[in-house]
Amino acid sequence: MAYYAENDTEGRHSYIPVESSFREGGHGESNIHIASLAEKQRIWWRTAIINACFIASWYIFATILSLYNKWMFSPDHFGFPYPLFVTTLHMSVQFVLAATLRVWFPHHFRPERSPSVKDYGKKAVPTAVATGLDIGLSNVSLKTIALSFYTMCKSSSLIFVLFFAFFFRLEVFSLRLVVVILLIFGGVILMVASETAFVLPGFLLVMTASACGGLRWSLTQLLMKNKNMGLDNPAATIFWLSPAIGATTALISIIWEGWFNIYASPFFRDMASSLRTGLFLVAPGIVAFCMVMSEYYIIQRAGVLPMSIAGIAKEVSTITIAAWVYEEELTPLNIVGVGITVCGIGLFTFHKYRNSIDGRLSVDAEGNMITIDDENMGDSSDSVHGVDFELSAANLGHREDDHLAHQGSDDSDAHQRLLFSTDHDDNHHEGEEDAEQVF
């Protein structure tokens, strides 16, 4: 009797063949059953709490970095006016830290596989360039438009995230989801609305940055789902992407900021000033590394769209706390925007919750999800019939009528492989990775 992993969420039903020996260790076929409502609720809350911990760490590191950057770039404090140059240095710091983790903890942070030159150029480099353009154009646009107008325009990145998630089939199209995202987007617009001048060049720059931002996160999620490239953990992703991201931001910095002007500035007038400046510029790179690691863990566990919603929630909390602590004035329109955004975030959470509860999950006798060890996935000798167990979000349409498809798409909330038994035949055809098909 063959064993299969089952996934049935958001209207998608798929199966993955699992070796029968996986029953060892108490997971015999008699212990495996479809989860009850109470079991699915318990699993959902456990997953939500773990994801919330990563989101909280992201909030903490992002807040620390924002406060530091405000001090570093403010003319009233350190006053270093070259943010793209700083970002380029941070990419170097992140590369070094990721490489250190790969050397010291290879079992956890160094996958067995590495991207080929062709795959790196075809898949990793476009992701890095989109990331660099998002960062670079965002910083450049801030020199031409007001912060409030920038925030209003940059909130459109949520729309681009949703579009690319649908395009790459990371999310199943749902009118309910579209309405919820538009509701959140409208709330953010009202939340930061203020009287400000419209500047066309700055508007075009920030909208291009928003589009690149939506593309970068979707491409990043696809890379992290592709175990054949060896970018399936956050440290590996940073290790391989940071050099190309740094090259992109360096090019924009050279063109816009001018490195000759930077090194001719008073910040590098002598050895002592150079060492002091270098310390102030490089030190926050450690915080940036921790923040990016948290972001990638959120993408890996929950997906790009939930991470974007979490980012909106962070903005809501920041505005609310600022209004309360610093007594910053909010107009009635801003207050309405905060309320609408909060309602939209609540509806999105409920949407994901209902999809998880309505889906079919397989658990053992104790009600725990039964998962396949990632180390036994891929094209390694441990795979079953040479089948790659990577859950494919871009392979939704490829199902076989007489033999259930071996490669399914997983809901981005869980990314789990769940087991149950069936009498179907074991003949399955080898498929392609999701990132292989969409790039």
Disulfide bonds with the S-S distance in Angstrom:
none
